[in-house]
Amino acid sequence: MQRVIFENDEGGVSVLIPSPNCKLSIEEIAKKDVPLGKAFEIVDTSIIPNDRIFRNAWKKDGKTVGIDLDKAKEHTHVLRRVVRAKEFEPLDEQIMKKLPGTDEVAVEADRVLVRDKYDVVQTNIDSATDVDSLKTIISNMENEGINNG
């Protein structure tokens, strides 16, 4: 199967997938649907990444689709910040509400542990040298129960 790929205005890759019932050729679809002035390639589906984890980091490199490591790292950092915020939420609530019997020192100690855990994750993201390392970091967050979503 074939797809049409082109670089979009955000610097990523757009992929046109023909409708199974479409009577137009892939070339006609490209000419009709690719924005005016955009260079495009007609490619086999095998060159498009199978997973969409880093979809916003895809980059067009001639007739291939790769993943921009810096954009993939930023995506992983965003995920880290989101799940860290979820973990902080109940602790922040305890501090804010100042409920009787709340040991604020213990809660703050728990907040330090959360901060430290995500500082390690951040360091691991920053030092990752490939996309597979970032996928492992995300998987580890999920396996350790860090990622609740």
C-alpha positions as CSV (number, residue, x, y, z in Angstrom):
1,M,0.0,0.0,0.0
2,Q,1.1,3.5,-0.7
3,R,0.8,6.8,1.2
4,V,1.6,10.4,0.4
5,I,3.9,12.2,2.8
6,F,4.9,15.8,3.0
7,E,6.3,18.2,5.6
8,N,3.6,20.2,7.3
9,D,3.8,23.8,8.5
10,E,4.8,22.7,12.1
11,G,7.9,20.9,10.7
12,G,6.3,17.5,11.2
13,V,5.1,14.9,8.7
14,S,1.6,14.7,7.3
15,V,0.5,11.4,5.9
16,L,-2.3,11.1,3.3
17,I,-4.1,7.7,3.5
18,P,-6.3,7.1,0.4
19,S,-9.8,5.9,1.1
20,P,-10.3,2.3,0.1
21,N,-13.2,3.4,-2.1
22,C,-11.4,6.2,-3.8
23,K,-11.3,6.0,-7.6
24,L,-8.3,8.4,-7.9
25,S,-4.7,7.3,-8.3
26,I,-2.3,8.0,-5.5
27,E,-0.7,10.7,-7.8
28,E,-4.1,12.3,-8.3
29,I,-4.7,12.3,-4.6
30,A,-1.4,13.9,-3.9
31,K,-2.0,16.6,-6.5
32,K,-5.5,17.3,-5.1
33,D,-4.8,17.2,-1.4
34,V,-1.2,18.2,-0.7
35,P,-1.1,22.0,0.0
36,L,0.1,24.1,-2.9
37,G,3.9,24.5,-2.9
38,K,4.6,21.5,-0.6
39,A,7.0,18.9,-1.9
40,F,5.6,15.4,-1.4
41,E,6.7,11.8,-1.8
42,I,4.7,8.7,-2.6
43,V,6.0,6.0,-0.4
44,D,5.3,2.4,0.7
45,T,3.6,2.1,4.1
46,S,6.6,0.2,5.4
47,I,8.6,3.4,5.7
48,I,6.1,5.0,8.1
49,P,6.7,4.2,11.8
50,N,4.3,1.5,13.2
51,D,3.7,3.2,16.5
52,R,2.5,6.7,17.1
53,I,4.3,7.4,20.4
54,F,6.4,10.1,18.8
55,R,4.0,11.1,16.0
56,N,4.7,14.8,16.6
57,A,8.4,14.1,16.3
58,W,8.2,12.5,12.8
59,K,10.4,14.1,10.2
60,K,10.5,13.7,6.4
61,D,13.9,12.7,5.1
62,G,13.5,12.3,1.4
63,K,11.4,9.2,0.9
64,T,11.6,8.1,4.5
65,V,10.0,9.1,7.8
66,G,12.3,9.3,10.8
67,I,12.0,10.6,14.3
68,D,13.6,13.8,15.5
69,L,15.3,12.8,18.7
70,D,15.1,16.3,20.2
71,K,11.4,16.5,19.6
72,A,10.9,13.0,20.9
73,K,12.8,14.0,24.1
74,E,10.5,17.0,24.5
75,H,7.5,14.8,24.1
76,T,8.9,12.5,26.8
77,H,9.6,15.5,29.1
78,V,6.0,16.6,28.7
79,L,4.8,13.2,29.7
80,R,7.1,13.2,32.7
81,R,5.7,16.6,33.8
82,V,2.1,15.4,33.4
83,V,2.6,12.3,35.4
84,R,4.7,14.1,38.0
85,A,1.9,16.6,38.5
86,K,-0.6,13.7,39.0
87,E,1.7,12.3,41.7
88,F,2.1,15.7,43.4
89,E,-1.7,16.4,43.3
90,P,-2.7,14.5,46.5
91,L,0.3,15.8,48.4
92,D,-0.3,19.4,47.3
93,E,-3.9,19.0,48.4
94,Q,-2.9,17.9,51.9
95,I,-0.7,20.9,52.3
96,M,-3.3,23.3,50.9
97,K,-6.2,22.1,53.0
98,K,-4.2,22.0,56.2
99,L,-6.3,19.2,57.5
100,P,-6.1,18.5,61.2
101,G,-3.7,15.6,61.9
102,T,-1.7,16.2,58.6
103,D,2.0,15.8,59.3
104,E,3.2,18.6,57.0
105,V,6.8,17.5,57.5
106,A,6.1,14.0,56.3
107,V,4.1,15.3,53.3
108,E,6.9,17.6,52.4
109,A,9.3,14.6,52.7
110,D,7.1,12.7,50.3
111,R,7.1,15.7,47.9
112,V,11.0,15.6,48.0
113,L,10.9,11.9,47.1
114,V,8.6,12.6,44.1
115,R,10.9,15.4,43.0
116,D,13.9,13.2,43.2
117,K,12.3,10.4,41.3
118,Y,11.4,12.7,38.4
119,D,14.8,14.4,38.5
120,V,16.2,10.9,37.7
121,V,13.7,10.4,34.9
122,Q,14.6,13.9,33.5
123,T,18.3,13.0,33.6
124,N,17.6,9.7,31.8
125,I,15.6,11.5,29.1
126,D,18.3,14.1,28.6
127,S,21.0,11.5,28.2
128,A,19.0,9.2,25.9
129,T,20.8,8.7,22.6
130,D,18.0,7.1,20.6
131,V,14.3,6.7,20.4
132,D,14.3,3.2,21.8
133,S,15.8,4.5,25.0
134,L,13.0,7.0,25.3
135,K,10.4,4.3,24.7
136,T,12.1,2.3,27.5
137,I,11.9,5.3,29.9
138,I,8.1,5.7,29.1
139,S,7.6,1.9,29.6
140,N,9.4,2.0,32.9
141,M,7.2,4.9,34.1
142,E,4.2,2.9,33.2
143,N,5.5,-0.3,34.8
144,E,6.4,1.5,38.0
145,G,2.9,3.0,38.2
146,I,4.2,6.5,37.5
147,N,2.0,6.9,34.5
148,N,-1.6,6.8,35.6
149,G,-3.0,7.7,32.2
